[in-house]
Amino acid sequence: MNTTKSFKIIDDLTNGPLFDRENIQLLLQDLHSENYTGPLSEYLFAAARFVREPHYGHKVFLRGLIIVSRTLVILIMS
């Protein structure tokens, strides 16, 4: 577990979405090892709020997607 590097990865992600597979895997492993409840998780959620709030504020947006198969539509129209 290298939480110092994971904190740095979170800092880098707040500055821009530069995704590196190895870094994301390391971050996820460290989050898992603390059961998603430790200081690293709290820091990640705080960073997410920092990035989100300038764009969306404190609003909540729900998004849903309903997929209807073509077969079901044909049966309903028959």
N, CA, C and O of each residue as an XYZ file, in Angstrom:
312
protein
N       0.847     -1.179      0.000
C       0.000      0.000      0.000
C       0.889      1.238      0.000
O       1.756      1.395      0.859
N       0.663      2.100     -0.962
C       1.454      3.314     -1.092
C       0.502      4.504     -1.101
O       0.264      5.114     -2.143
N      -0.040      4.826      0.072
C      -1.072      5.866      0.119
C      -0.538      7.237     -0.258
O      -1.290      8.064     -0.773
N       0.747      7.502     -0.015
C       1.305      8.797     -0.397
C       1.178      8.995     -1.902
O       0.808     10.074     -2.366
N       1.485      7.952     -2.655
C       1.352      8.044     -4.106
C      -0.120      8.172     -4.500
O      -0.441      8.885     -5.451
N      -1.017      7.495     -3.785
C      -2.442      7.577     -4.089
C      -2.978      8.991     -3.864
O      -3.797      9.475     -4.645
N      -2.517      9.654     -2.799
C      -2.919     11.050     -2.583
C      -2.442     11.922     -3.741
O      -3.158     12.820     -4.185
N      -1.240     11.657     -4.223
C      -0.700     12.405     -5.370
C      -1.519     12.141     -6.629
O      -1.751     13.057     -7.418
N      -1.954     10.912     -6.824
C      -2.782     10.565     -7.986
C      -4.087     11.343     -7.934
O      -4.537     11.865     -8.954
N      -4.699     11.425     -6.763
C      -5.946     12.183     -6.615
C      -5.705     13.654     -6.928
O      -6.509     14.280     -7.618
N      -4.609     14.207     -6.430
C      -4.271     15.602     -6.736
C      -4.121     15.814     -8.236
O      -4.606     16.805     -8.782
N      -3.455     14.888     -8.892
C      -3.269     14.993    -10.339
C      -4.602     14.929    -11.076
O      -4.799     15.645    -12.058
N      -5.515     14.085    -10.617
C      -6.816     13.951    -11.271
C      -7.672     15.202    -11.096
O      -8.498     15.501    -11.959
N      -7.495     15.933    -10.008
C      -8.273     17.164     -9.829
C      -7.790     18.260    -10.776
O      -8.539     19.189    -11.079
N      -6.566     18.162    -11.237
C      -6.029     19.161    -12.167
C      -6.353     18.863    -13.621
O      -6.211     19.736    -14.477
N      -6.778     17.662    -13.907
C      -7.121     17.287    -15.270
C      -7.289     15.790    -15.370
O      -6.634     15.032    -14.655
N      -8.164     15.366    -16.254
C      -8.441     13.924    -16.363
C      -7.357     13.167    -17.126
O      -7.569     12.741    -18.261
N      -6.214     13.005    -16.504
C      -5.122     12.247    -17.111
C      -5.106     10.868    -16.484
O      -4.562     10.683    -15.396
N      -5.696      9.904    -17.162
C      -5.836      8.574    -16.603
C      -4.687      7.685    -17.036
O      -4.410      7.536    -18.226
N      -4.040      7.111    -16.076
C      -2.980      6.149    -16.305
C      -3.441      4.847    -15.660
O      -3.753      4.822    -14.469
N      -3.486      3.787    -16.422
C      -4.031      2.512    -15.936
C      -3.366      2.042    -14.636
O      -4.050      1.629    -13.700
N      -2.059      2.107    -14.586
C      -1.334      1.645    -13.397
C      -1.669      2.492    -12.172
O      -1.844      1.962    -11.075
N      -1.758      3.810    -12.361
C      -2.084      4.689    -11.241
C      -3.500      4.456    -10.733
O      -3.733      4.441     -9.524
N      -4.442      4.275    -11.644
C      -5.824      4.023    -11.238
C      -5.910      2.689    -10.504
O      -6.621      2.585     -9.505
N      -5.202      1.672    -10.978
C      -5.199      0.379    -10.291
C      -4.617      0.509     -8.882
O      -5.155     -0.060     -7.932
N      -3.531      1.250     -8.748
C      -2.925      1.469     -7.443
C      -3.896      2.193     -6.514
O      -4.050      1.818     -5.351
N      -4.546      3.230     -7.032
C      -5.516      3.982     -6.239
C      -6.661      3.084     -5.778
O      -7.048      3.120     -4.610
N      -7.198      2.286     -6.684
C      -8.299      1.389     -6.332
C      -7.869      0.340     -5.306
O      -8.634      0.008     -4.400
N      -6.659     -0.178     -5.445
C      -6.146     -1.157     -4.468
C      -6.019     -0.533     -3.087
O      -6.386     -1.146     -2.085
N      -5.495      0.696     -3.036
C      -5.345      1.372     -1.745
C      -6.703      1.688     -1.125
O      -6.881      1.552      0.085
N      -7.663      2.111     -1.953
C      -9.012      2.375     -1.439
C      -9.640      1.094     -0.898
O     -10.282      1.099      0.152
N      -9.447      0.004     -1.626
C      -9.989     -1.286     -1.187
C      -9.345     -1.748      0.122
O     -10.024     -2.283      0.998
N      -8.049     -1.541      0.250
C      -7.345     -2.009      1.444
C      -7.793     -1.265      2.704
O      -7.651     -1.788      3.809
N      -8.329     -0.057      2.553
C      -8.857      0.663      3.720
C     -10.380      0.552      3.804
O     -11.025      1.288      4.551
N     -10.947     -0.379      3.026
C     -12.389     -0.640      3.020
C     -13.215      0.592      2.657
O     -14.359      0.731      3.090
N     -12.637      1.470      1.872
C     -13.328      2.662      1.373
C     -13.849      3.556      2.490
O     -14.816      4.289      2.282
N     -13.242      3.515      3.656
C     -13.720      4.318      4.779
C     -12.611      5.113      5.459
O     -12.872      5.795      6.450
N     -11.414      5.046      4.965
C     -10.283      5.695      5.625
C     -10.009      7.087      5.090
O     -10.817      7.650      4.352
N      -8.877      7.632      5.465
C      -8.518      8.996      5.066
C      -8.355      9.160      3.555
O      -8.633     10.235      3.022
N      -7.918      8.135      2.871
C      -7.775      8.226      1.417
C      -9.140      8.394      0.757
O      -9.290      9.194     -0.166
N     -10.128      7.649      1.222
C     -11.485      7.771      0.684
C     -12.060      9.156      0.956
O     -12.672      9.764      0.078
N     -11.861      9.649      2.168
C     -12.350     10.986      2.508
C     -11.698     12.036      1.612
O     -12.356     12.974      1.163
N     -10.412     11.873      1.358
C      -9.695     12.814      0.491
C     -10.218     12.743     -0.941
O     -10.367     13.771     -1.601
N     -10.496     11.536     -1.420
C     -11.038     11.355     -2.768
C     -12.397     12.031     -2.903
O     -12.648     12.718     -3.893
N     -13.287     11.843     -1.907
C     -14.612     12.455     -1.961
C     -14.522     13.976     -1.884
O     -15.281     14.676     -2.553
N     -13.608     14.485     -1.080
C     -13.409     15.935     -0.992
C     -12.908     16.493     -2.324
O     -13.332     17.566     -2.752
N     -12.010     15.764     -2.973
C     -11.498     16.195     -4.277
C     -12.610     16.177     -5.321
O     -12.679     17.061     -6.175
N     -13.477     15.172     -5.253
C     -14.603     15.091     -6.192
C     -15.544     16.265     -5.993
O     -16.025     16.842     -6.969
N     -15.818     16.634     -4.731
C     -16.661     17.811     -4.466
C     -16.000     19.071     -4.994
O     -16.669     19.933     -5.563
N     -14.696     19.184     -4.811
C     -13.953     20.351     -5.276
C     -14.087     20.530     -6.790
O     -14.216     21.654     -7.274
N     -14.058     19.440     -7.523
C     -14.168     19.492     -8.982
C     -15.622     19.707     -9.409
O     -15.880     20.440    -10.364
N     -16.563     19.084     -8.720
C     -17.977     19.122     -9.102
C     -18.656     20.457     -8.810
O     -19.386     20.970     -9.658
N     -18.431     21.024     -7.636
C     -19.206     22.171     -7.189
C     -19.095     23.411     -8.071
O     -20.106     24.095     -8.235
N     -17.952     23.750     -8.645
C     -17.928     24.918     -9.536
C     -18.830     24.766    -10.766
O     -19.295     25.760    -11.324
N     -19.072     23.536    -11.182
C     -19.874     23.293    -12.376
C     -21.350     23.103    -12.056
O     -22.212     23.612    -12.772
N     -21.643     22.380    -10.991
C     -23.026     21.997    -10.687
C     -23.544     22.555     -9.366
O     -24.742     22.465     -9.100
N     -22.694     23.118     -8.547
C     -23.123     23.591     -7.243
C     -23.552     22.430     -6.377
O     -22.949     21.357     -6.403
N     -24.614     22.660     -5.600
C     -25.102     21.621     -4.701
C     -26.346     20.942     -5.257
O     -27.065     20.260     -4.527
N     -26.598     21.125     -6.535
C     -27.770     20.526     -7.165
C     -27.560     19.033     -7.358
O     -26.430     18.557     -7.474
N     -28.665     18.306     -7.390
C     -28.627     16.870     -7.632
C     -29.335     16.615     -8.952
O     -30.461     17.068     -9.153
N     -28.691     15.905     -9.839
C     -29.265     15.570    -11.131
C     -29.422     14.050    -11.210
O     -28.480     13.299    -10.953
N     -30.602     13.626    -11.564
C     -30.844     12.202    -11.762
C     -30.901     11.931    -13.247
O     -31.463     12.716    -14.010
N     -30.330     10.843    -13.646
C     -30.324     10.489    -15.054
C     -30.712      9.031    -15.167
O     -30.184      8.177    -14.455
N     -31.621      8.760    -16.051
C     -32.050      7.388    -16.235
C     -32.092      7.043    -17.706
O     -32.173      7.921    -18.565
N     -32.039      5.795    -17.976
C     -32.068      5.313    -19.349
C     -32.946      4.085    -19.388
O     -32.751      3.137    -18.627
N     -33.905      4.109    -20.274
C     -34.794      2.965    -20.440
C     -34.543      2.401    -21.823
O     -34.625      3.112    -22.825
N     -34.241      1.134    -21.867
C     -33.994      0.466    -23.140
C     -35.151     -0.485    -23.396
O     -35.462     -1.350    -22.577
N     -35.769     -0.310    -24.530
C     -36.870     -1.182    -24.923
C     -36.434     -1.910    -26.181
O     -36.011     -1.297    -27.161
N     -36.544     -3.206    -26.136
C     -36.119     -3.964    -27.303
C     -37.117     -3.802    -28.435
O     -38.293     -3.529    -28.198
N     -36.664     -3.965    -29.629
C     -37.507     -3.822    -30.815
C     -38.639     -4.847    -30.780
O     -39.760     -4.543    -31.189
N     -38.364     -6.037    -30.304
C     -39.377     -7.088    -30.221
C     -40.524     -6.660    -29.309
O     -41.690     -6.859    -29.648
N     -40.207     -6.085    -28.175
C     -41.225     -5.643    -27.234
C     -42.085     -4.543    -27.848
O     -43.304     -4.539    -27.674
N     -41.462     -3.613    -28.564
C     -42.220     -2.547    -29.222
C     -43.157     -3.123    -30.266
O     -44.298     -2.672    -30.373
N     -42.716     -4.101    -31.035
C     -43.567     -4.717    -32.050
C     -44.740     -5.430    -31.383
O     -45.862     -5.358    -31.885
N     -44.507     -6.118    -30.264
C     -45.582     -6.825    -29.565
C     -46.619     -5.838    -29.018
O     -47.819     -6.109    -29.071
N     -46.174     -4.726    -28.508
C     -47.092     -3.731    -27.958
C     -47.927     -3.101    -29.060
O     -49.109     -2.828    -28.854
N     -47.334     -2.863    -30.233
C     -48.052     -2.226    -31.332
C     -48.989     -3.185    -32.038
O     -49.877     -2.739    -32.765
N     -48.823     -4.484    -31.852
C     -49.660     -5.468    -32.547
C     -51.032     -5.549    -31.955
O     -51.861     -6.328    -32.424
